[in-house]
Amino acid sequence: MNTPKVTLDQWRTLQSVIDCGGYAQAAEKLHRSQSSVSYAVNRLQQQIGTQLLHIEGRKAVLSEPGKVLLQRSRQLVADACSIEQQAHHLNQGWEAEIRLAVEAAFPTLKLMEALKLFKPQAKDTRIRLQEVVLSGAEDILLSGDADLVISPYVPKGFLGDEVTKVNFIAVAHPEHPLHLLNRKLSTDDLNRETHVVITDSGHRGIDSGWLSESRRWAVTSMDSARKIICNGLGFGWLPEEEIAQHVIKNELKPLKLKQGMLHTGILYLIYANNQAGPATRLLADILKQVSK
């Protein structure tokens, strides 16, 4: 592995000379002698074999290579400062990574809003996001593979706060045969058509569909279910908030059922560990805030 010839201090000194307009001004800013500043920059140029600047009158002016390398050096120094800052945050208990598992039915807009609010405060904490369905949230909690979970169930041994309610509405493409019946639909009507359901990602295999299995298509994500239904290949219950624009665009249309057209599910926010760190607690608070 190559070892850098130039120190961060030398790059900082070059930046000060350019930003301040000359060696004397840089020396005053850095609380150093002018000779030490001049030596640091000259030594830098010797080590990399490139003339970075010259003096015009009393002002330090960059050469063309100097303009390129100065910009790169600014990023280098910024990265070094970021590493030091992250080390400080880690020493204070700020997590390097948060493993977030989210039930597929949780509104995408709310999740994105929460992540946008969290990012400026994240202090370089990474997010590992995983989508789960039904009992998949329980599995990931029990396996210890998540720090924060949004789930339709609170498994035994955990505590959860209600974070939001999700309305699921029965829909199909406007030209689907069920709409062409032009009357309120019964269970028998639905059982004659393909029912699109979301497969449980957990080991319990909780069934999200309660109609006949003979005409059932199972998919692994909410997005896949929406695409299939939008293409007229079946019907199903989808989150009302997620499909609002598709209804407006006439890509989906609510089914007129005798009963059960709309049902509501509760989602809970669960800490995998009661000793959650400050980053995890901050993200949890933001998720609660945007879900009100």
QUIJO-V48341 format. One record per backbone hydrogen bond with DSSP energy under -1.0 kcal/mol. NH is the residue of the N-H (numbers start at 0). CO is the residue of the C=O. If there is no record, write none. Layout:
NH CO
NH CO
//
This chain:
10 6
11 7
12 8
13 9
14 10
15 11
16 12
17 13
18 14
19 15
20 16
25 21
26 22
27 23
28 24
29 25
31 26
36 32
37 33
38 34
39 35
40 36
41 37
42 38
43 39
44 40
45 41
46 42
47 43
48 44
49 44
53 60
55 58
58 55
59 20
60 53
62 51
66 62
67 63
68 64
69 65
70 66
71 67
72 68
73 69
74 70
75 71
76 72
77 73
78 74
79 75
80 76
81 77
82 78
83 79
84 80
85 81
86 82
87 83
88 84
89 85
90 86
91 87
92 89
93 88
97 125
99 127
100 147
101 129
102 149
103 131
105 102
110 106
111 107
112 108
113 109
114 110
115 111
116 112
117 113
118 114
120 117
121 118
124 121
125 95
127 97
129 99
131 101
135 132
136 133
138 134
139 135
140 136
141 137
142 138
143 140
144 139
146 98
147 98
148 269
149 100
150 267
157 154
160 268
162 266
163 266
165 264
167 262
168 237
169 260
170 235
171 252
175 172
178 175
179 175
181 178
184 255
189 185
190 186
192 189
194 214
195 234
196 216
198 218
200 132
215 212
216 194
218 196
224 220
225 221
226 222
227 223
228 224
229 225
230 226
231 228
232 227
234 193
235 170
237 168
239 166
242 238
246 242
247 243
248 244
249 246
250 245
251 245
252 171
254 169
256 254
257 184
262 167
264 165
266 163
267 150
268 160
269 148
271 146
280 276
281 277
282 278
283 279
284 280
285 281
286 282
287 283
288 284
289 285
//
